Amino acid sequence: MTKANKAKTYIGAAMIGALTTIFAVNTSQPEIAQPVVVKSYEGDAWELSNSLNNGLFTNIHPSGDMVEDLAKFLLGQGGGKSRDPKDPITRLPNAWPPVADVDGLKYHTVHDITWVLFTNKRISAWVGYEPTAALFYAMPDSIRKGIIRYHVSQASATKSVCVNFVFTYALWGGGGYLPTMKRFELNHGDINEAIDSSEYFVFYKCLIYRQQIMKERNAGVWNIYGRGWSNGLANFHRVFKRYCRTKPLTYEIFEFSRSVDTLRPIGNFVLSEQKTAA
């Protein structure tokens, strides 16, 4: 072989080698799907049986800020204005503002906050606003969230933030949280000792007992409102169960996928600092 032919051979071999290397680098190998482990909670069947597919809570998921999640949750539950005369709140004195809104109508509830709640002197002083009908109908977000933070501050009954949020939800709905806590302790003993064993268990059982008490106290209107109230409790379980520190009781392989949004790992969550609204 001549020197010229040998040189061409070397150059050709080098080019083939380079092309092979480039092809190997640029050709991505298909990913091997890994199993996604989904936590299964004891209350999931109860949650599913009480949930309504009405879109109120569809876009509410754990964000890492429990107070913010609660604010979104309550807005989904009762956003807008209500003048429903069958609402149990209308049984109370001073349930309606003294004057109508700009549309000429009176409303007893705005964004899930009743006029009775809005005009509570202790709450308005804690948050820092003067309760007027015009302000009630406008319902600024800072005041709405301030009222929610007030309720959170009043429900610190146990060592568990998650359980306390169930009690916050009970306070928000009316009737207080003590009946729920007492019913739990009647059936399971000291609530803080039970939290030490399983925070989630206490969280879930308190939602069950809250539902029972609501049904007992509102027997006359349960056929009208009970399904909606139960839907709220079920979705409260869906959103806030992820914050419980203790492991759920069982696990299962759910789906071989990396793209299911609801199956993303849940990080460390903190309760946002409670501040009085300006």
Secondary structure in CASP SS format (residue, H / E / C, confidence):
PFRMAT SS
TARGET T0000
AUTHOR 0000-0000-0000
METHOD secondary structure of the structure
MODEL  1
M C 1.00
T C 1.00
K H 1.00
A H 1.00
N H 1.00
K H 1.00
A H 1.00
K H 1.00
T H 1.00
Y H 1.00
I H 1.00
G H 1.00
A H 1.00
A H 1.00
M H 1.00
I H 1.00
G H 1.00
A H 1.00
L H 1.00
T H 1.00
T H 1.00
I H 1.00
F H 1.00
A H 1.00
V H 1.00
N H 1.00
T C 1.00
S C 1.00
Q C 1.00
P C 1.00
E C 1.00
I C 1.00
A C 1.00
Q C 1.00
P C 1.00
V E 1.00
V E 1.00
V E 1.00
K E 1.00
S E 1.00
Y C 1.00
E C 1.00
G C 1.00
D H 1.00
A H 1.00
W H 1.00
E H 1.00
L H 1.00
S H 1.00
N H 1.00
S C 1.00
L C 1.00
N C 1.00
N C 1.00
G C 1.00
L C 1.00
F C 1.00
T C 1.00
N C 1.00
I C 1.00
H C 1.00
P C 1.00
S C 1.00
G C 1.00
D E 1.00
M H 1.00
V H 1.00
E H 1.00
D H 1.00
L H 1.00
A H 1.00
K H 1.00
F H 1.00
L H 1.00
L H 1.00
G H 1.00
Q H 1.00
G H 1.00
G C 1.00
G C 1.00
K E 1.00
S E 1.00
R C 1.00
D C 1.00
P C 1.00
K C 1.00
D C 1.00
P H 1.00
I H 1.00
T H 1.00
R H 1.00
L C 1.00
P C 1.00
N C 1.00
A C 1.00
W C 1.00
P C 1.00
P C 1.00
V C 1.00
A C 1.00
D C 1.00
V C 1.00
D C 1.00
G C 1.00
L C 1.00
K C 1.00
Y C 1.00
H C 1.00
T E 1.00
V E 1.00
H C 1.00
D C 1.00
I E 1.00
T E 1.00
W H 1.00
V H 1.00
L H 1.00
F H 1.00
T C 1.00
N C 1.00
K H 1.00
R H 1.00
I H 1.00
S H 1.00
A H 1.00
W H 1.00
V H 1.00
G C 1.00
Y C 1.00
E C 1.00
P C 1.00
T C 1.00
A H 1.00
A H 1.00
L H 1.00
F H 1.00
Y H 1.00
A H 1.00
M C 1.00
P C 1.00
D H 1.00
S H 1.00
I H 1.00
R H 1.00
K H 1.00
G H 1.00
I H 1.00
I H 1.00
R H 1.00
Y H 1.00
H H 1.00
V H 1.00
S H 1.00
Q C 1.00
A C 1.00
S C 1.00
A C 1.00
T C 1.00
K C 1.00
S C 1.00
V H 1.00
C H 1.00
V H 1.00
N H 1.00
F H 1.00
V H 1.00
F H 1.00
T H 1.00
Y H 1.00
A H 1.00
L H 1.00
W H 1.00
G H 1.00
G C 1.00
G C 1.00
G C 1.00
Y C 1.00
L H 1.00
P H 1.00
T H 1.00
M H 1.00
K H 1.00
R H 1.00
F H 1.00
E H 1.00
L H 1.00
N H 1.00
H H 1.00
G C 1.00
D C 1.00
I H 1.00
N H 1.00
E H 1.00
A H 1.00
I H 1.00
D H 1.00
S H 1.00
S C 1.00
E H 1.00
Y H 1.00
F H 1.00
V H 1.00
F H 1.00
Y H 1.00
K H 1.00
C H 1.00
L H 1.00
I H 1.00
Y H 1.00
R H 1.00
Q H 1.00
Q H 1.00
I H 1.00
M H 1.00
K H 1.00
E H 1.00
R H 1.00
N C 1.00
A C 1.00
G C 1.00
V C 1.00
W H 1.00
N H 1.00
I H 1.00
Y H 1.00
G H 1.00
R H 1.00
G H 1.00
W H 1.00
S H 1.00
N H 1.00
G H 1.00
L H 1.00
A H 1.00
N H 1.00
F H 1.00
H H 1.00
R H 1.00
V H 1.00
F H 1.00
K H 1.00
R H 1.00
Y H 1.00
C C 1.00
R C 1.00
T C 1.00
K C 1.00
P C 1.00
L C 1.00
T E 1.00
Y E 1.00
E E 1.00
I E 1.00
F E 1.00
E E 1.00
F C 1.00
S C 1.00
R C 1.00
S C 1.00
V C 1.00
D H 1.00
T H 1.00
L H 1.00
R C 1.00
P C 1.00
I C 1.00
G C 1.00
N C 1.00
F C 1.00
V E 1.00
L C 1.00
S C 1.00
E C 1.00
Q C 1.00
K C 1.00
T C 1.00
A C 1.00
A C 1.00
END
